[in-house]
Amino acid sequence: MPVLGPPPIQYVEHLGPSAYPGTLRGLYGGSLWLEPSFHGLQWPFMTKTGVGISGSAWVDSGYEQITRGPAAPNTVRWLQQGRAVLRVTPTYASGRFFIQAQAELVANQAQSKSQSNPNSGIVDTDDLWLRVGWWNFFDLKIGRFEGWEIYHTGMGLDINTLERRGATQEGLGGSNVNQPDYYGVTYLHDRPTGEGLGNVAFHFFWSWFERSEVLVRLGTADVQTNSDNSLGVRATDILDLGWLKLKVGGEYLRVTRGQDQVLTATNDDGSPVVDSNGNTVQIKKDSPYRKKQYGVGGSFQFIVDPYFEYGGNIGLGWTSETDNEGNANGLATFKTLSIGNFANYRVARDMLVGGGVNWTAQSDSHRDSNGNVDETRHLQIFAAVQYLVAKQLFLKAVVAYARSDYAISFATPSTSVWSDDMWSARLRLMYLY
């Protein structure tokens, strides 16, 4: 008779619910429950050494129509897009101490583009980071990842969707004639893009209900072309009582040229300096180009589990930019104010309905002789219904309306003021594993 030994050690496992912490992240299956940064909690939470496997896949099918002012064409489009993520998380754990890495490999639906094209994005990477620390006390995280979320939109305005883009103004060009995206301490929130740009974040868990993130972004987007250098810091704090979450944050980003200028030396009268051989003299000079982005914001979220959740947001951001001569660029110097709220309600055990409103106002420094500047407004409204199948397959329908308003300086009266309207609808199937 064979002797039964201890069960084999399982080094690779599909991560279960225990890896996704939080006593009350939100209504089960709702937008707060799905919030990617888990309200600042450490995840995947793995207290034993091994390799965790998890991920998601979604496909959107949608329709959009936009009626624009006289200067740009109307559009009608059908759209289908999809994305799948395979998440691999190797972890070493010894008591509360841990070392963890994570890679999220992404497959995009845009299969018509060549994979050899570096801009095609068929195969991509979301997260790629290393983290070391103590569970529920402190950690240091470095690599490519998102910062903690402040501004929560609810069941609509998902990134890269039709209703998120809103009533776009196409065909005119220039930063002063595009609809503004909402600002919610988001200059440094998204994952950095570029081969030489990344994040370093310190996370502090002061108690079971308060935690903080200090995120530093540094690097250059393209080391081959001496592109711009970025250096910024973003600080957020979350007070989480479960049923009530309060979030505040601020950020500052400075961008400079990675390559100096080669200029012709000039005399006091403006004529070029010539050497003894008759050649003009060239000098090198640090580029005076500067771009600064900074802002603050906050939000609250209120949860009555398992029936209802509601939240409100506000964000105020500034951007200033100079040209290559150091002169202020009025088109690229602007202020953005965003205000929004959302609500989700459980109408049946596996069915949620939700809605939200976001309003963004932006004004730049492109001032004409009458003192007028470019002003844009963007109103985004959505309603959604979601049904959860087998606790893993999400079926969500979203209908949305958006209106963008423009008052443009340096334009004739007939073309200086106009509005665009958008209606859209989409159906998302998303599978979590």
N, C-alpha and C positions, 0 to 999 in steps of 0.2 A: 504494500500500500504506500503510495507516494506521500512524502511529508510536505505539508503545505507551509510555505514560508510567508514572509510579509508581502503585501501587495507591491508590485513594481512602482518605482518612483515615477510620477508623471511630470515630465519636464516641459512638455508643450501641451497647452490646454486652451480650449475655447473659453474666453472670459465670460463669467456669469454675472448676475446682478450685484454680487458683493464687490466687484471691481469698480462699480459706479456709485460712489458714496452720496450721502445727503439724506437727512431725515425727511425733508420736505422740499424737494427741488421745484415742485409745481404739480399741477394736476397730471396724473399718470397719462403719458402719451402726448401731453400738451406742449406748447412752445417753450415754456419755462423749464419743463422736465427735459426737453431736448437741447437746451441752451449749451453750446459747444464747450464753454469754459467751466461748466458745472459750478457757476457762481464762485469760482476761485478755489474749489476743492481739489485736492491732489487725486488725479485719476490717470490711467488705471491704477487702482489701489490694490497692490499685490504684496502680501506679507510673507510670501515664500519665494524662494529662488525658482525661476522657470521662464518660459517664453509664452506670453499671452497672444492670442490671435482673436481679432475682432474686425468689424468693418461695417460698411453700408453700401447700398446701391439705390439710385433713384433715376426715374425717367419722367420728364415733363412733356406734356403735349398742350399747346396753347394757341390762342388767337388774339390778335391785337389790331386795332385801328386807331389812327391818329389823324385828327383834323387840325391843320396848321394855318397860320396867318398867311398873308399874300406873298411873303418872300421865300417860302419853302414848300415843297410838294407834300400832299397828303400821302399816307401810306396805309396799306393793309397787308398783314403778314400772318402766315401760319408758321408755327415753330415747334420742333421737337428737339430736345437736348437731354443728355443723360450723363451720369457720372457714377463710377464705382470705386470704392476705396477698400484696400486690404491693409489692415493695421497690424503691425508686428511689434511687440513690446517685450524685449528681453529684460529680465530683472534679477538682480542679486539682492537678497534680503537677509539681514541678521538682526533679529529683534526689531527695533524701530529704525535702524539704519538701513538705507537702501541705495543702490546704484541702478539707474534705469535708463534705457534708450528707447526711442520710438521712431519708426519709419512708416509713413502712410503712402503706399503706392497707389497711384490714381490712373484709371482708364477712362478716357472721355469718349463720347459717342461720335465725335466729329471724324469719322473714319474716312471721309473723302479726301482729307489732306494727307500728304506724304509724311511718314514718320521721320524721314531724314530732314524735314524742314524744322529748324529749331523753334519756329514760332507756331507750329501746328498744335502742340499741346495734346496729342493723342495719348501719350504716356507721360505722366507728370508725377510730382511729389508734393504732398501737402506738408505734413509734419516731418521734420528730421531733426531730432534733438537728443541731447544727453542731459541727465538730471541726477543730482546726488543730494541726499539730505536725510532727515528724520521724519517719519510719518507724523502728520498733524503737529509739527513743530516748526520746521524750516527746510527750505531747499534752494538750490542754485540750479538754474535751467539755462542751457545755452544751445543755440541753433536756430531752426526755422519753425516758428509756431505763432499762434495768435495771442494777443494780450487778453486780459480779462474783459468781458463785455460790460459796458455801462448802459448803453442805449438799446433797449429791447423793443422790437417792433411787433411781436406777437406771431400769429399764424400766417402772416403775409409779409411781403417785401423781402423774401428770401434772396440771398445774393445771386446775381446774374439772372434774375427772373424778369419777366415783362413788366410786372407792376413795380419792381424795384427801380428799373430804369425810368419808368414813368413817361410823361409827355415830352419826349426828346425833341430837340430842335436840330434837325439835320439839314445839311446843304449850305450852311452859311459860314461855319468855321469861326474860330476866335473864342477865347474863354468867356467873353462877355455875352455871348448869345447861346449858351447851353443851359439847359435846366440844371439847377443845383441839386446835388445829392445831399441827403441829410447829414448833419454833423452831430456826432455823439461821442466825442473824445476818440475820434477814429483816424486821425492822421497816422498814428503809430499802432493802431489796433490790428490791422490785417497782417498776414504773413508777408515778410519782406520778399521782394522779387529782385533777382539779379544774382550773378555768380559770386559776388563778393560782399554781400550784404546779409547781416544776421542780427539776432537778438541775444541779449544776456539779461536774465530776469532773476531777481531775488524775491522769494515768497516767505512771508512771515505769518504764522498762525498764532495770534496773540491769545486766543481762547477758543472755545467751541463755537462762538458766535461772531468773532471778528478776525479778519485776515486782510493782508495787504500785499500788493505787488509793486515793485520798482523795476521797470523794464528800461533797458538801455539799447538803443539801436545804433549800429555803427557799420561802416563799410562803404563800398562803392558798387554800383549796379553792374559795371562791366570793367573788369581789370584789364581787358585787352585794348580798350579804346580810351583809357584815362577818363572815364566818365565822372560825374559829380560825386563828391564825398558827402555822406550823411552822418550826422551825429545828433542823437536826440534822447530824451528821457520822458517816460510816462509813468505816473504814479497813480494807483487806484487803491481804494479802501472799501471793504464790504462789511456791513453789519447785517448778519443773517440770523434772525430768530425763527426761521422756518416759515411761519405764517406772514412775517414781514421782512422784507429785504430792502436795505438802503445802500445805494452805491454812489460814490463820488470819485472824480478823477480829474487830472490835469496833465498836460503834455507840452513839450517844446521840442522842435526839430529845426536844425540848421543845416543848410545844404550849400556847399561851396564847390568851385571848379577843381577838378583833379589835375589840371594842367595849366601852367602859366601862359601868358600871352607873349608873342614875339612881335615887337613893334619897331617902327622906324624912329630913331632918335631925331628930335627936332630942336632947332635953335629958338631963341626968344621970339623971333618974328614968324615962327611956324615953318620955316624952310627946313629941309632935311639936313642932318649932319653928314658930312662927307669926309672920309679919311684921306690920307695922303695919296692913295692910289685912285681916288675918284669914286670909290664905292660908298654907298649909303651905309650908315652904321645902324646895326640892329641891336636892340636891347630886350632883355627879358623882364617881364613885370608880372607880379601876382595878379590874377584876374580879380577885378572888383565885384564880380557877380556874387550875389547873395540871395538866398531864399530862406525865409523863416516862416514856420507854421507853429501856432500855439493855440491852446484853447482849454476850456473847462466844461464840465458837465456833471449831471447827476440824474438819478432815477430812484423810484420806489416801486415795489411790487408787493401786492397784498393777495394772500391765498386763503381761501376758505375751502379746504379739502374735504370731499372730492368734487365740489360743485362749481366753484367759481374762482377766477383769478383776474386781477386788474393791475395795470401799471401805468406810470406816467414818466416822461423823459424830458430833459431840456439840455441843450448843448450850445455853446457859443465859441466860435473859432475865428482866428485871424490868419491871413496869409499875406506876406509882403515879398516882393521880388524886384530885383534890379536887373538892368540889361548888362551887356558886356562892358559898357563904359561906366557902370556904377550909378546910372540914372534910374530913378524910380519907374517901374513899369506899371502904369495905372490899370491896365487890363488884368494884370496878374496880382494886384494888391486889393484884397477884398475882405469883407467880414461876412460870416455866415451864422445865422441863428436858426435853430431847429427846435420845435416843440411837438410832442406826439404822445399818444396814449393807445392802449389796447385793452381788450377784455376777451376772455375765453369762458365758456359755460358748458358744462356737461349736461346734455339733454337725455342721454341714455348711457348705459354702462360703458359702451365702447364708442360712443359718438360725442364729438365736441363741435361746437360752433364758436366762431370768433370774429372779431372785427377790429379795425384800427384806423386811426387818422394821424397823418403826419403833415406838418406845414414847415416849409423852409423858406427863409428870406435871405437874399444875398445882394450886397451892393459893393461895387468896386470904386477905384479912385480915378477912373477914366473921365475926367471932368472937362466939359466944354466951356465956351466963353460965357454961357449963361449960368454956370455953376451946376449944371445937371450931370449926374453920373449914371452909369449903367445899373439898373435894378432888375432883379429877377426874383420870382416867387414860384414855389412848387407845392401844390396841394396833392396829397396822395391818400386815397380812401380805399379800403378793401373789406370784403366779407369772405369768410371761409367756413367750410364744413369738412370734418374729418372723421373717418371710420377706421377703427383699428381691428385688423384681422389676426387672430392667433397671437395677439400681443407683440407682433413683429412686423406685420405688413400694414403700412399706413396708406390709406386712400384719401387724398385731400384735394378738394376743388376750391379754387380761389377766383372771385370776380373782383375787378378793381376799376376805379376811375381816377384819373389824374388830370390836373390843369396846371399849365405853366404860363406865367404872365411875364411880359417883357416891357421895359421902358428903357430905351437905348439912347445914349447921348451921341452927338455927332451924326445925327440922322435927320432926314426930312420928316416933317410932321406925319406924312402918310405912311412912313415905314418905321417910325420910332416906337410905336406902341402896338402890341398885338398879343394874342393868347393862343395856346394850343390845347386841345382836349384829347384825351386818350381813354378808350375802353378796352379792357382785356379780360381774358378768362383762361385758366389753365387747369389741368388735372395732373397731379403728381402721384406716382406710385413709388413708395420708398420702403426698402427692406433693411432692417437692422439685424446684424448677427454678431 
